[in-house]
Amino acid sequence: MMRTGNPMLHGETFTSAGVGVIGERMTIEGTVNKTLIMLFILVLAAGWVWGKTMGQEAPIGLMMGGAIGGFIVGLVTFFKKDWAPITAPIYAGLEGLFLGGISAYFETKFPGIVIQAVALTFGTLFCLLIAYRSGMIQVTQNFRLGVVAATGAIMVVYLVSMVMGFFGTGIPFIHEGGTIGILFSLFVVVIAALNLVLDFDFIEHGAEAGAPKFMEWFAAFALMVTLIWLYLEILRLLAKLNSRR
């Protein structure tokens, strides 16, 4: 059974979607095109909020609406995969609202940090894609299990930290700019990046298995979830490094 650390892509994703159905099938090229469309929508929304935020008070309502709305639409997409052609672009737009605001916030504190984070995110994406396609990275069962376990551990740490935050405390050091905080962020960035490799592998197998056409949108959506996570973690890591100067 294929597994991926991305919660949007699990072992039964393509099976439950109706692999081998009659009609148009999912292709890798189609998934790439859908991903580019979602990126375009996300950048448009982010740019709009960025323009409203830079040099002004951050539009908290838009940012929170984007974050909460994106989470809800993401859950809907996960459970109703055949809705992905509609919900995936909506998700991209909502996440763009959040990313535009949070990016502008970090940019005002550390000028130049956003372009660095964007460059590192897409640089990581392309380097890992080349490594995967060339066979330099082999997605074995042990590789999958390791990444899945590490991803799950990170999610547990973040959940515990969030709950502790409601009581005015938190897990020491991991959110600070000290050595432990930087090493933790670096570890999370590495795991997020490795999730991209699992996503590449899973999408390739889905196309080979003959998943229905709408799964291109779902696969693009799942890949966007990982990319957004990776970008945010790189942004946090760079912020911690800049805070030490």
C-alpha positions in Angstrom: 0.0 0.0 0.0 1.3 3.4 -0.9 1.5 6.0 1.8 2.4 9.6 2.0 3.0 12.0 4.9 0.6 14.5 3.3 -2.8 13.8 5.1 -4.6 14.7 1.9 -3.0 11.8 0.1 -3.3 8.5 1.9 -3.1 4.9 0.8 -6.7 4.6 -0.4 -7.0 8.0 -2.0 -7.0 6.9 -5.6 -8.8 3.6 -4.9 -11.7 5.3 -3.2 -11.9 7.9 -6.1 -12.6 5.1 -8.6 -9.4 4.0 -10.2 -10.0 2.5 -13.7 -13.3 4.2 -14.3 -14.4 4.7 -17.9 -13.7 8.2 -19.2 -10.9 10.7 -19.0 -8.0 9.7 -16.8 -5.7 11.6 -14.6 -2.3 12.5 -16.1 0.8 14.0 -14.6 0.7 16.9 -17.1 -2.8 17.6 -16.2 -1.9 17.7 -12.5 1.0 20.1 -13.2 -1.4 22.4 -15.1 -3.9 22.4 -12.3 -1.1 23.2 -9.8 0.0 26.2 -11.9 -3.6 27.4 -12.0 -3.9 27.2 -8.2 -0.5 28.9 -7.8 -1.7 31.8 -10.0 -4.9 32.2 -8.0 -3.0 32.1 -4.7 -0.5 34.7 -5.9 -3.3 37.0 -7.1 -5.0 36.8 -3.7 -1.8 37.1 -1.7 -0.7 40.1 -3.8 -4.0 41.9 -3.2 -3.8 41.5 0.6 0.0 42.3 0.5 -0.9 45.7 -1.1 -3.4 46.4 1.6 -1.0 45.4 4.4 2.4 46.9 3.6 2.8 50.2 5.5 -0.6 49.9 7.0 -2.4 47.9 9.6 -2.7 44.3 8.7 -6.3 43.2 7.6 -6.7 40.7 10.4 -10.3 39.9 9.2 -9.1 38.9 5.7 -6.2 36.9 7.1 -8.3 35.0 9.6 -11.1 34.5 7.1 -8.6 33.1 4.6 -7.0 30.7 7.2 -10.3 29.4 8.7 -12.0 29.3 5.3 -9.1 27.5 3.7 -9.1 25.0 6.5 -12.8 24.3 6.1 -12.6 24.1 2.3 -9.6 21.8 2.6 -11.6 19.4 4.8 -14.5 19.5 2.3 -12.1 18.7 -0.5 -10.5 15.9 1.4 -13.9 14.2 2.1 -15.5 15.1 -1.3 -12.7 14.5 -3.8 -15.0 14.8 -6.8 -15.7 18.4 -5.7 -12.0 19.3 -6.1 -12.4 21.1 -9.5 -14.5 23.7 -7.6 -13.1 23.6 -4.1 -9.4 23.4 -5.0 -9.3 26.9 -6.7 -11.3 28.3 -3.8 -8.8 26.9 -1.3 -6.0 28.5 -3.2 -7.7 31.9 -3.1 -8.5 31.7 0.6 -5.0 30.6 1.5 -3.7 33.4 -0.6 -5.5 35.9 1.6 -3.7 34.4 4.7 -0.3 34.1 3.1 -0.4 37.6 1.7 -1.1 39.1 5.2 1.4 36.9 7.1 4.1 37.5 4.4 3.6 41.2 4.6 3.9 41.1 8.4 7.2 39.3 8.3 8.5 41.6 5.5 7.9 44.7 7.6 10.0 43.1 10.4 12.7 41.6 8.2 12.9 43.3 4.8 13.7 40.9 2.0 12.7 37.8 3.9 9.7 37.0 1.7 11.6 36.8 -1.6 14.2 34.6 0.1 11.4 32.3 1.4 9.7 32.1 -2.0 13.0 31.4 -3.7 14.0 28.7 -1.2 10.5 27.1 -1.5 10.5 26.8 -5.2 14.2 26.0 -5.4 13.5 23.1 -3.0 10.5 22.0 -5.1 12.5 21.9 -8.4 15.6 20.3 -6.9 13.6 17.5 -5.3 11.6 17.0 -8.4 14.8 16.6 -10.5 16.3 14.3 -7.9 13.1 12.2 -7.8 12.7 12.0 -11.6 16.4 11.1 -12.0 16.2 8.3 -9.5 18.6 9.9 -7.1 15.9 9.6 -4.4 14.3 6.2 -4.1 10.9 6.2 -2.4 11.1 2.9 -0.5 8.7 1.7 2.2 11.1 2.5 5.0 11.5 6.0 3.5 7.7 6.5 3.5 7.3 5.2 7.0 10.1 7.5 8.3 8.6 10.6 6.8 5.1 9.7 7.9 6.2 9.1 11.4 8.2 12.4 11.5 5.3 14.3 10.1 3.0 12.9 12.6 5.3 13.8 15.5 5.6 17.4 14.2 1.8 17.7 14.1 1.5 16.4 17.6 4.1 18.9 18.8 2.2 21.7 17.1 -1.1 20.6 18.5 0.3 20.3 22.1 1.9 23.7 21.7 -1.4 25.2 20.5 -3.3 23.7 23.5 -0.7 24.9 25.9 -1.0 28.4 24.4 -4.6 28.6 25.5 -3.3 28.4 29.1 -0.6 31.0 28.6 2.3 28.7 28.2 4.0 26.6 25.5 6.7 24.1 24.7 10.0 25.9 25.7 12.5 27.1 23.0 11.0 25.6 19.8 9.3 28.9 18.8 12.3 31.1 19.8 15.4 32.2 17.9 17.8 30.2 20.0 19.8 27.2 18.8 17.1 24.7 19.8 14.4 26.7 18.0 16.5 27.0 14.8 17.3 23.3 14.8 13.7 22.4 15.3 12.6 24.7 12.4 15.3 23.2 10.2 14.1 19.7 11.0 10.5 20.7 10.2 11.6 22.2 6.9 13.5 19.0 5.9 10.4 16.9 6.7 8.1 19.2 4.8 10.4 19.0 1.8 10.5 15.2 2.0 6.8 15.2 1.9 7.1 16.7 -1.6 9.0 13.6 -2.7 6.2 11.4 -1.4 3.6 13.5 -3.2 5.5 13.2 -6.5 5.6 9.4 -6.1 2.0 9.2 -5.1 0.8 11.3 -8.0 2.8 9.4 -10.5 1.3 6.1 -9.2 -2.2 7.6 -9.4 -1.7 8.6 -13.0 -0.4 5.1 -13.8 -3.4 3.5 -12.0 -5.9 5.4 -14.2 -7.5 7.6 -11.6 -10.5 9.7 -12.8 -9.8 13.2 -14.3 -11.0 15.1 -11.3 -8.2 13.6 -9.3 -5.8 16.0 -11.1 -7.4 18.8 -9.1 -7.3 16.9 -5.9 -3.7 15.9 -6.4 -2.8 19.5 -7.2 -4.7 20.6 -4.1 -2.7 18.1 -1.9 0.6 19.2 -3.4 -0.4 22.9 -2.6 -1.0 21.9 1.0 2.6 20.7 1.2 4.0 23.7 -0.6 2.2 26.1 1.7 3.4 24.3 4.7 7.0 24.3 3.4 6.8 28.0 2.6 5.5 28.9 6.1 8.2 26.8 7.8 11.0 28.3 5.7 9.6 31.8 6.5 9.7 31.0 10.3 13.2 29.6 10.0 14.5 32.7 8.2 12.7 34.9 10.8 14.5 33.1 13.6 17.8 33.4 11.9 17.3 37.1 11.2 16.2 37.7 14.9 19.7 36.7 16.0 21.5 39.5 14.1 
